[in-house]
């Protein structure tokens, strides 16, 4: 909505139905700095999949297999990305 109100072109991708490729995941993770920034720890699947108790590698595999675990929105601008609602950062992007 933030982008639409400002007439900024954007592309919406439904993460739950489309998911994220491993390469795109690596790119987003590098931009935001950590795995924890990408995960919605409040979602039901986080508890059901025991995400807090498995190894980091297993958690990353689960994140790719269960895209509902991603925190949203993920907004990308080239190699930059944010997770969550951050208009103060988006305003600085060209």
C-alpha positions in Angstrom: 0.0 0.0 0.0 2.8 2.4 0.8 4.2 2.1 -2.7 0.8 2.3 -4.3 0.0 5.6 -2.5 3.2 7.1 -3.8 2.7 5.8 -7.3 5.9 3.8 -7.1 6.1 0.8 -9.4 6.4 -2.5 -7.5 5.9 -6.2 -8.1 4.0 -8.2 -5.5 4.9 -11.9 -5.1 2.9 -14.1 -2.8 5.6 -15.8 -0.7 3.3 -18.5 0.7 2.2 -19.7 -2.7 5.4 -19.0 -4.8 8.1 -19.4 -2.2 11.6 -18.2 -2.5 14.4 -19.8 -4.5 17.6 -20.7 -2.7 19.6 -18.1 -4.6 17.0 -15.4 -3.8 17.0 -16.4 -0.2 20.8 -16.1 0.0 20.6 -12.6 -1.6 17.9 -11.4 0.8 19.7 -12.9 3.8 22.9 -11.1 2.8 21.0 -7.8 2.5 19.3 -8.0 5.9 22.2 -9.5 7.7 20.8 -12.5 9.5 18.5 -15.5 9.4 16.6 -14.3 12.5 15.5 -11.1 10.7 13.8 -13.2 8.0 11.7 -15.4 10.3 8.3 -14.7 11.7 8.7 -16.2 15.2 5.0 -15.5 15.9 3.6 -17.6 13.2 1.9 -20.9 14.0 4.3 -23.0 11.8 7.3 -21.7 13.8 6.1 -23.6 16.9 4.7 -26.6 15.0 8.0 -27.1 13.2 10.1 -26.7 16.4 12.1 -24.0 14.7 13.6 -22.8 18.0 15.0 -26.2 18.8 16.6 -27.4 15.5 20.0 -26.6 14.1 20.6 -23.4 12.1 21.1 -25.4 8.9 17.9 -27.4 9.4 16.0 -24.2 10.2 17.2 -22.6 6.9 16.0 -25.7 5.0 12.6 -25.5 6.8 12.3 -21.8 5.9 12.7 -22.6 2.2 10.2 -25.5 2.5 7.6 -23.5 4.5 7.5 -20.0 3.1 4.8 -19.0 5.6 7.7 -18.8 8.1 9.1 -15.7 6.3 8.4 -12.3 8.0 6.6 -10.0 5.6 6.8 -7.9 3.7 10.2 -8.5 2.1 11.0 -5.5 0.0 13.9 -5.5 -2.4 15.7 -2.7 -4.2 18.5 -4.2 -6.2 20.9 -5.7 -3.6 19.2 -3.9 -0.8 16.3 -5.5 1.1 14.1 -5.0 4.2 12.0 -7.3 6.1 8.9 -5.8 7.7 7.4 -2.3 7.3 10.2 0.2 7.0 9.1 3.3 5.0 11.9 5.3 6.6 14.4 3.1 4.7 12.4 2.9 1.5 12.3 6.7 1.3 16.1 6.7 1.0 16.2 4.3 -1.9 16.6 5.7 -5.4 
